[in-house]
């Protein structure tokens, strides 16, 4: 069933998960409701996040920037990058996988269809 963002979280979520697995990643799934927030924090590993439905904005306070992700978009986040999150008005479902520190050098959004 297609969500409000037009992406079928079931079929497309499975397709996106298979693409991450083809890279040797082991993604897990998580989600949050509309308007949920994550306080600024960082991780000791590089992170890959792919939105399967909804949207989320990641703030990057150390860089004075933010990255908006919607269905199909991918975020590559280097270890030690301080970030926060604000879930969009339709909530969000994501796939997340971790890479060893040093796989990424800068935070990068890869739009749906380009990865």
C-alpha positions as a LaTeX table, in Angstrom:
\begin{tabular}{lrrr}
\hline
Residue & $x$ (\AA) & $y$ (\AA) & $z$ (\AA) \\
\hline
Unk1 & 0.00 & 0.00 & 0.00 \\
Unk2 & 1.41 & 3.39 & $-0.94$ \\
Unk3 & 1.97 & 5.85 & 1.88 \\
Unk4 & 1.24 & 9.59 & 1.77 \\
Unk5 & 4.63 & 10.17 & 0.10 \\
Unk6 & 3.70 & 7.83 & $-2.76$ \\
Unk7 & 6.29 & 5.16 & $-1.90$ \\
Unk8 & 5.12 & 1.63 & $-1.25$ \\
Unk9 & 7.03 & 1.00 & 1.98 \\
Unk10 & 6.53 & $-2.77$ & 1.71 \\
Unk11 & 7.74 & $-3.52$ & $-1.82$ \\
Unk12 & 10.09 & $-0.56$ & $-2.14$ \\
Unk13 & 11.39 & $-1.09$ & 1.39 \\
Unk14 & 12.30 & $-4.69$ & 0.50 \\
Unk15 & 13.96 & $-3.51$ & $-2.73$ \\
Unk16 & 15.98 & $-0.86$ & $-0.88$ \\
Unk17 & 16.96 & $-3.38$ & 1.80 \\
Unk18 & 18.16 & $-5.80$ & $-0.91$ \\
Unk19 & 20.27 & $-3.03$ & $-2.44$ \\
Unk20 & 21.94 & $-2.34$ & 0.91 \\
Unk21 & 22.52 & $-6.05$ & 1.44 \\
Unk22 & 24.16 & $-6.25$ & $-2.01$ \\
Unk23 & 26.71 & $-3.74$ & $-0.66$ \\
Unk24 & 27.49 & $-6.15$ & 2.18 \\
Unk25 & 25.46 & $-4.17$ & 4.72 \\
Unk26 & 23.08 & $-5.60$ & 7.31 \\
Unk27 & 20.28 & $-3.01$ & 7.60 \\
Unk28 & 17.80 & $-2.77$ & 10.42 \\
Unk29 & 14.49 & $-0.91$ & 10.32 \\
Unk30 & 13.17 & 1.88 & 12.55 \\
Unk31 & 10.54 & 4.56 & 12.43 \\
Unk32 & 9.06 & 7.48 & 14.30 \\
Unk33 & 5.86 & 9.47 & 14.36 \\
Unk34 & 5.24 & 12.95 & 13.01 \\
Unk35 & 7.25 & 15.68 & 14.71 \\
Unk36 & 9.43 & 13.32 & 16.78 \\
Unk37 & 12.89 & 14.69 & 17.52 \\
Unk38 & 16.35 & 13.32 & 18.20 \\
Unk39 & 18.66 & 15.46 & 20.33 \\
Unk40 & 22.14 & 16.23 & 18.98 \\
Unk41 & 24.46 & 13.21 & 19.25 \\
Unk42 & 27.19 & 11.36 & 17.37 \\
Unk43 & 28.34 & 7.80 & 16.74 \\
Unk44 & 31.68 & 6.00 & 16.65 \\
Unk45 & 30.85 & 4.32 & 13.34 \\
Unk46 & 29.85 & 5.49 & 9.87 \\
Unk47 & 26.12 & 5.24 & 9.25 \\
Unk48 & 23.96 & 4.68 & 6.17 \\
Unk49 & 20.29 & 5.65 & 6.44 \\
Unk50 & 17.72 & 5.10 & 3.69 \\
Unk51 & 14.19 & 6.47 & 4.04 \\
Unk52 & 11.55 & 3.96 & 2.93 \\
Unk53 & 8.55 & 6.21 & 3.64 \\
Unk54 & 7.87 & 9.66 & 5.05 \\
Unk55 & 10.60 & 12.20 & 5.67 \\
Unk56 & 13.18 & 13.36 & 8.20 \\
Unk57 & 15.52 & 16.33 & 8.48 \\
Unk58 & 18.95 & 15.78 & 9.96 \\
Unk59 & 20.55 & 18.89 & 11.41 \\
Unk60 & 24.34 & 19.12 & 11.33 \\
Unk61 & 25.06 & 21.77 & 14.00 \\
Unk62 & 28.84 & 21.61 & 13.60 \\
Unk63 & 28.50 & 22.40 & 9.90 \\
Unk64 & 25.60 & 24.87 & 10.16 \\
Unk65 & 23.66 & 22.76 & 7.68 \\
Unk66 & 20.75 & 20.34 & 7.44 \\
Unk67 & 19.87 & 17.46 & 5.15 \\
Unk68 & 16.27 & 16.68 & 4.24 \\
Unk69 & 15.53 & 13.07 & 3.31 \\
Unk70 & 12.36 & 11.69 & 1.76 \\
Unk71 & 11.38 & 8.28 & 0.42 \\
Unk72 & 14.24 & 6.57 & $-1.39$ \\
Unk73 & 16.90 & 9.08 & $-0.31$ \\
Unk74 & 20.13 & 7.88 & 1.33 \\
Unk75 & 22.31 & 9.59 & 3.94 \\
Unk76 & 25.96 & 8.66 & 4.39 \\
Unk77 & 27.09 & 10.00 & 7.76 \\
Unk78 & 30.72 & 9.77 & 8.90 \\
Unk79 & 31.55 & 8.69 & 12.45 \\
Unk80 & 31.81 & 11.59 & 14.89 \\
Unk81 & 29.41 & 13.84 & 12.93 \\
Unk82 & 27.17 & 15.59 & 15.46 \\
Unk83 & 23.59 & 15.45 & 14.20 \\
Unk84 & 20.00 & 15.78 & 15.34 \\
Unk85 & 16.74 & 14.77 & 13.70 \\
Unk86 & 13.23 & 16.08 & 13.15 \\
Unk87 & 10.65 & 13.71 & 11.68 \\
Unk88 & 8.36 & 15.09 & 8.98 \\
Unk89 & 4.55 & 15.48 & 9.11 \\
Unk90 & 3.83 & 11.93 & 7.85 \\
Unk91 & 6.29 & 10.18 & 10.16 \\
Unk92 & 9.26 & 8.23 & 8.85 \\
Unk93 & 10.41 & 4.64 & 8.25 \\
Unk94 & 14.09 & 4.04 & 7.63 \\
Unk95 & 16.64 & 1.35 & 7.02 \\
Unk96 & 19.93 & 1.83 & 8.85 \\
Unk97 & 23.27 & 0.08 & 8.50 \\
Unk98 & 26.71 & 0.71 & 9.94 \\
Unk99 & 30.12 & 0.77 & 8.31 \\
Unk100 & 33.54 & 0.87 & 9.91 \\
Unk101 & 34.77 & 4.33 & 10.85 \\
Unk102 & 36.46 & 6.01 & 7.89 \\
Unk103 & 34.25 & 4.74 & 5.07 \\
Unk104 & 32.81 & 8.27 & 4.61 \\
Unk105 & 34.59 & 11.61 & 4.87 \\
Unk106 & 31.67 & 14.08 & 4.67 \\
Unk107 & 27.91 & 13.83 & 5.27 \\
Unk108 & 26.22 & 13.23 & 1.94 \\
Unk109 & 22.64 & 12.92 & 0.73 \\
Unk110 & 22.21 & 10.66 & $-2.28$ \\
Unk111 & 18.80 & 11.28 & $-3.89$ \\
Unk112 & 16.40 & 8.44 & $-4.65$ \\
Unk113 & 17.26 & 6.84 & $-7.96$ \\
Unk114 & 20.91 & 7.95 & $-7.84$ \\
Unk115 & 22.36 & 5.19 & $-5.68$ \\
\hline
\end{tabular}
